[in-house]
Amino acid sequence: MLFNSYAFLLFYLPVVLAGFAVAARFGKRVGAGWLAACSLAFYAWWDYRYLALLVASICVNYVLGVQICRHIGKPRARQILGLGVVLDLALLAYYKYADFFISSADAVLGQHWPLLHVVLPIGISFFTFTQIAFLVDAYVGLVAEYRFVNYVLFVSYFPHLVAGPVLHHREMMPQFDDERNYVLRAENFAVGLTIFAIGLAKKVLIADNLSEGANALFAVDAAPPSLLIAWGGTLAYTFQLYFDFSGYSDMAIGLSRLFGVKLPLNFASPYKAVNIQVFWRCWHMTLSRFLRDYLYIPLGGNRHGPLRRRINLFTTMALGGLWHGAGWNFAIWGALHGAYLILHQAWQRLVAHLPLELPRGLARLLSAGLTFLCVVLAWVFFRAPTLDVARRVFAGLSGCNGAALPEALVSRLGGLALVLDRAGIHSFLGGGAMFFSTWQWVLGAACIAFLAPNTQQIMCRFDPALATAIDGGAARVRMQWALRRRDALLAGLLLAACVLALSRPTEFLYFQF
């Protein structure tokens, strides 16, 4: 079930809220049980056959977690932790990577083993990582409350279940055990619905309108793109992915706030980042935290010298890339970001010894521009269905296929058209409408991404998520939402516009990961 669908907005959500209001009157355990049952029903709506898989995963990890808590400090706890991690990763490996491993082995060994064609259960990466974090937290003594109903709710909680954020047990369980969160409150509804409306607008009003240009560029059978078409489609995907995924995260935070529960912040204007390290502090923040705490640090972090630090960083990002999908394109994307981070650290050490110093504003602009360019180029591998498509797109981005403008535009340029033709910028017939539409949406999305405040800055007066705004930007934002008629009217109009645009609901991009 999609958040951006009539079935969710007009049926599922009202039923869940009404049932929660009644169930919570009988105590927090009944209220939590109702939410847990509704969350499992939400998952079963996609494919009821995989509900048993989710429930089995929850039960096994819960039993293992309880046993770890009972043997803290003993060798037995480490053994149980190892068993739990192996089982979780084996489940993920089979459903997500089995065909990838087989096809890769075929390519190396020259065999022709048949693929399994396993259907990927939606959200498996998120609920698997969430439970691995729970087991590790239990091992280090950070799990203080582990009632079964609350644990089921923690893993299956419908706002985050299929596309994150990745949750920490210690963040959520106290909230599920808080009596105050079992009373529906007007302020939570106002704040939650406003955040939900902003997220829904990002998805249906911006991201979905960027998809046409991106899909046309990255289609397997697309023609080799010229310079401006390649950059238009690549930038369209760059902004589509951001508004799609940050929109989902906003919707998840807003929906959860209806029940008084705060989810962790997942985005904080990442495209404004002045370097690649800041980018990863602001993009998919809960995954970055997970990779740092449960992969980079256990590998040794920065504790064993510069070379080992670089190897750990590169390995973490490469595996993080593979987490997103079973394909070498995702591994390359992750490896690229690992290389970016290593180069950034080297540049920081070098620049500290350079005698030249640029004006602060210019240095910040150049740094942010270079960071954004590196991120955009890496997205090509992330989006391309095959490496051949990625090579074709890069050829277009580098001008190997020439530069061209639609005939509809060139014909209006008069004498300038001849100058452009001599410069190698020719005209093409057909497809002009998509060219104009793509660049219009790209420029509009860029203005919003770079110039407008983000959701948590707008909602900063009401502490919308389990994190503070990056760079203290919220304190300087003028567009701060408040409990007043004008802001309520604007939120209502935005939500209405989104509902009217739901005639063609589309899945969120991160559902496939």
Secondary structure, DSSP 8 states (H G I E B T S, - for coil): --TTSHHIIIIIHHHHHHHHHHHGGG-HHHHHHHHHHHHHHHHHHH-GGGHHHHHHHHHHHHHHHHHHHHTTTSHHHHHHHHHHHHHHHHHHIIIIIHHHHHHHHHHHH------------TTHHHHHHHHHHHHHHHHTT------HHHHHHHHH-TTTTTT-----HHHHHHHHT-GGGGS--HHHHHHHHHHHHHHHHIIIIIIHHHHHHHHHHH-TT-----HHHHHHHHHHHHHHHHHHHHHHHHHHHHHHHHTT-------S-GGG-SSHHHHHHHSSHHHHHHHIIIIITTTTTTTT-HHHHHHHHHHHHHHHHHHH-SSHHHHHHHHHHHHHHHHHHHHHHHHTT-S----HHHHHHHHHHHHHHHHHHHHHHHH-SSHHHHHHHHHHHTTTT-EEEEHHHHTTSTHHHHHHHHTTEEEESS-HHHHHHHHHHHHHHHHHHHHS--HHHHTGGG--SSS--GGGGGGG-S----SSHHHHHHHHHHHHHHHHTTTS----GGGG-
